[in-house]
Amino acid sequence: MKRRVLMFVIAIVLLSAGIANAQTQNTYGGGYSTGYGTVYGSFGLAMATQNMYNTMQLQMQKTMARNAMIKRWGLAAVEKAEREAKSGSGSSASSGAKIVVARPPVVRNHGVFRPDPTIDSGQAFAEALGETPEEKALIKRIYTATKAAYEKEAASKGWDNNIAGGLTLFTVTAMTIYRDAEEPSAEAASAYFKVVNSALDEMPEFATVANKDKQSFNNLMIGFSGLMLAGYLEGKQNNDAETIATYRKLAGVLINMVLKTNPDNITVENNQIVMK
């Protein structure tokens, strides 16, 4: 398995190096064909993801501010104020004090896509990262099992066929492995999904991304998550410090590549996934 670990790390580092060069030279120019095109699948999606971290961070700040109001005034009072803000009738009052809230954002669901059953991301992963037939078969099995488990959970939570779901799985998996810690709670993951979904809606570029590109990107997040987790858990089960360290490093590289931030900037505080 160590050889497969090394090959996977090399493949990802090469992809991320291509992206770094594209960003340095010309974010949307010729470098796209070497970096962004390999990872994201389309020029439009590459552009759409450029400001994803900053937009998600802003949405997270709004969510934390709302949570603080709920803690002070109660959920019912805050929701009442939000309804009034939406209708333009003003702010609510509790014990003589006004609750000032922003007008709720319009739900656009930019991250939602119509799935195409002909897209075989498992085979694409296997061909890209495997050398021998055995390696390719193993990679495809890991991807297939991860996707099946994810889709079952996503359907129960309303995350299915939505890039926000794949990004949530990826973030939770990568930050857990990078920090070698307990994974965030289900509540924290659900709150993070809402932040990501709202962030995507604030990025009009996503409205024009093709369904197949959204689906491929979502599958990429699922594939990254499954392959990272498989290697990390094997290291844990075998008490193999070298393998664990390798996958922690890989998780950090992927966080930097996908979310475009230092992996140390993503943590859990007060049962919430926080971006600093």
C-alpha positions, 0 to 999 in steps of 0.5 A: 500500500505504501507504493500506492500512497506514494503514487497518489501523493505524486499525482496530486502534487503534480496537479497542484503544482500545475495549478500553482503555476497557472495562478502565478502566470495567468489565472485564466490563461494558458496555464489552465490547460495544465492545471485547472483543466486537469482538476476541474474539467472546464474553464468556467468551473475553474473561474467559478471556484477562484473566490470560493474560500473568501465567499465561504468565509464571509457566509460563515461569518454571517452564520456565526453572527446569526447564531450569536443573535439566536443565543441572545434572543432565541430562535423564534425571535430571530426567525420572526425578525428575518420574516419581517426583514424579508417582507420589508416590514421592519425589525422585531423587538424583544424586551423593548430592544430591536433585533436587526437582521439582514434580508434573507438571501435568495436561494438559487441552488447554483451548486445543484446539477442534473446527474448524467449516468454515463459519466464514469469518474471511478474509471477516470480515477483508476486510469489517472492514478493506477499503474497495474490492473490491480491498482486500477481495480482497487482505486475504482473499488474505493471510489465506488464504495465511497460514492455509494456510502456518500449518496445514501447519506446525502439523499437522507440529508438533502445534499444529493446532486449538489456540489455543496455536498461533495465539498462538505464531505471533502472538507470534513474528511481532509481536515480530520485527516490533516489534524489527525483528530476526531471528525466534526459532529453531524451538526457541524457538518450540516451547518457547514453544508448550509454555509457552502450552499449559500456561498455558491449561491453568492457566486453567479459564475456557478449559474453558468457552469455545465451540469457535467462539469458540476457532476465531475467536480462533485465526484472529484471531491468524493474520490479525493475523500475516499482515497485519502480516508482509505490510506489514512485508516490503513495507516491507523489500523497498522499503527504505521506512523509513516503512512499516517504522516503521508496522508496527513500531508496529502490532506493538507495539499488537497485543502490548499488545492481545492479551497485555496487556503492554508489547511491550518485555517480550517478548524472546529470551534464550539461545534462549528467548522470555522474558516480563519 
